[in-house]
Amino acid sequence: MEEAEADGATVTVQRVHKAGHHVRPAGEEVAAGEEVARAGDTVTPPLLGLLATLGVERV
């Protein structure tokens, strides 16, 4: 079931969500100080995604 209707340039939301719905809390992926990769590790797609999630810009 759709939860919104579009009419030209207007979108009407049919259902109200609670604040924070579908928002993950900070630290859910890894704990502060937890090692996620070591020098020499192969950067695989899952590791690259995790590094991006953590805001790592250079490896």
BALOBA-1460 file (C-alpha; in Angstrom, 3 decimals):
// residues 59
<rec num="1" residu="m" x="0.000" y="0.000" z="0.000"/>
<rec num="2" residu="e" x="1.317" y="3.433" z="-0.894"/>
<rec num="3" residu="e" x="1.792" y="5.869" z="1.961"/>
<rec num="4" residu="a" x="1.891" y="8.983" z="-0.214"/>
<rec num="5" residu="e" x="0.081" y="10.512" z="-3.161"/>
<rec num="6" residu="a" x="1.669" y="12.711" z="-5.808"/>
<rec num="7" residu="d" x="-0.386" y="15.342" z="-7.614"/>
<rec num="8" residu="g" x="1.777" y="17.445" z="-9.885"/>
<rec num="9" residu="a" x="4.358" y="19.207" z="-7.714"/>
<rec num="10" residu="t" x="2.567" y="18.269" z="-4.465"/>
<rec num="11" residu="v" x="3.156" y="15.109" z="-2.431"/>
<rec num="12" residu="t" x="0.714" y="14.254" z="0.352"/>
<rec num="13" residu="v" x="1.899" y="11.793" z="2.993"/>
<rec num="14" residu="q" x="-0.887" y="9.478" z="4.130"/>
<rec num="15" residu="r" x="0.840" y="8.077" z="7.205"/>
<rec num="16" residu="v" x="2.764" y="9.834" z="9.948"/>
<rec num="17" residu="h" x="5.919" y="8.139" z="11.232"/>
<rec num="18" residu="k" x="7.479" y="8.630" z="14.624"/>
<rec num="19" residu="a" x="10.637" y="10.743" z="14.747"/>
<rec num="20" residu="g" x="13.675" y="8.538" z="14.250"/>
<rec num="21" residu="h" x="11.775" y="5.829" z="12.376"/>
<rec num="22" residu="h" x="14.246" y="3.965" z="10.104"/>
<rec num="23" residu="v" x="17.201" y="5.830" z="11.659"/>
<rec num="24" residu="r" x="19.973" y="3.729" z="13.145"/>
<rec num="25" residu="p" x="21.565" y="4.954" z="16.344"/>
<rec num="26" residu="a" x="25.211" y="6.018" z="16.268"/>
<rec num="27" residu="g" x="27.525" y="3.147" z="17.141"/>
<rec num="28" residu="e" x="25.195" y="0.420" z="15.932"/>
<rec num="29" residu="e" x="27.678" y="-0.812" z="13.312"/>
<rec num="30" residu="v" x="30.783" y="-0.915" z="15.542"/>
<rec num="31" residu="a" x="31.708" y="0.161" z="19.042"/>
<rec num="32" residu="a" x="34.037" y="3.097" z="19.660"/>
<rec num="33" residu="g" x="37.652" y="1.928" z="19.482"/>
<rec num="34" residu="e" x="36.797" y="-1.353" z="17.754"/>
<rec num="35" residu="e" x="39.251" y="-2.329" z="15.007"/>
<rec num="36" residu="v" x="37.518" y="-2.758" z="11.648"/>
<rec num="37" residu="a" x="40.546" y="-3.336" z="9.397"/>
<rec num="38" residu="r" x="44.295" y="-3.762" z="9.607"/>
<rec num="39" residu="a" x="47.091" y="-2.528" z="7.380"/>
<rec num="40" residu="g" x="47.371" y="-4.918" z="4.453"/>
<rec num="41" residu="d" x="43.754" y="-6.129" z="4.583"/>
<rec num="42" residu="t" x="42.051" y="-6.501" z="1.220"/>
<rec num="43" residu="v" x="39.414" y="-3.815" z="0.781"/>
<rec num="44" residu="t" x="36.352" y="-5.860" z="-0.178"/>
<rec num="45" residu="p" x="32.953" y="-4.374" z="-1.076"/>
<rec num="46" residu="p" x="31.554" y="-5.053" z="2.442"/>
<rec num="47" residu="l" x="34.613" y="-3.446" z="4.077"/>
<rec num="48" residu="l" x="34.400" y="-0.491" z="1.718"/>
<rec num="49" residu="g" x="30.740" y="-0.015" z="2.667"/>
<rec num="50" residu="l" x="31.583" y="-0.154" z="6.368"/>
<rec num="51" residu="l" x="34.414" y="2.352" z="5.949"/>
<rec num="52" residu="a" x="32.069" y="4.681" z="4.052"/>
<rec num="53" residu="t" x="29.463" y="4.329" z="6.803"/>
<rec num="54" residu="l" x="32.110" y="5.333" z="9.331"/>
<rec num="55" residu="g" x="33.105" y="8.369" z="7.265"/>
<rec num="56" residu="v" x="36.569" y="7.080" z="6.333"/>
<rec num="57" residu="e" x="37.718" y="8.975" z="3.243"/>
<rec num="58" residu="r" x="41.173" y="7.446" z="2.688"/>
<rec num="59" residu="v" x="42.593" y="3.959" z="3.109"/>
